[in-house]
């Protein structure tokens, strides 16, 4: 069964304390892996797309990497405004729908 | 274009009533998706359109749910005879198939509460 698992479920960081979020997937034929940020009561905001193992993308304090079985979202020197739920999703080669994980709730304290 | 627009943002309805939500995608996007999200969960796929054609529908979607995209632009999602279990955030997203990137952009969602 196609599945996306994110860990940890929740993460509390001190401002400036770098860490990584994990997204592991088991799908038949990965077309792309997507990272989204979601603030409470709002829709997901697109961050990155990764298409092949070894690919990396960066945006400000965020860096996403991809292997054949998992992706990491590295957060360097986070700030309180980085607090949000980070969602990982995969698209398979035979369909355009996204399969989402349950997300990691990140809280960054000053 | 300011992105994907969804209306209403909030809807409270009594059990058994019908509700309809509207989604206006990013203007040049040809794919439109509907997802449902409950508290603490990731979005769950419901259905998607390529232009006006409905290409895929989740097996989890009961017969009470119907979606349309009559002219390949905006879309509506109707829920008939609402149940308390339908309470959720309903998200719409759009993407451009055939372009360089395939990412989907989401709207702010419609929060449905069935009482």
Interface residues (C-beta under 8 A of the other chain):
Chain A: X4 X31 X32 X34 X36 X41 X42 X43 X44 X45 X46 X49 X87 X89 X91 X95 X96 X97 X98 X99 X100 X101 X102 X103
Chain B: X4 X6 X31 X33 X35 X40 X41 X42 X43 X44 X45 X48 X55 X56 X58 X91 X93 X95 X97 X101 X102 X103 X104 X105 X106 X107 X108 X109 X111
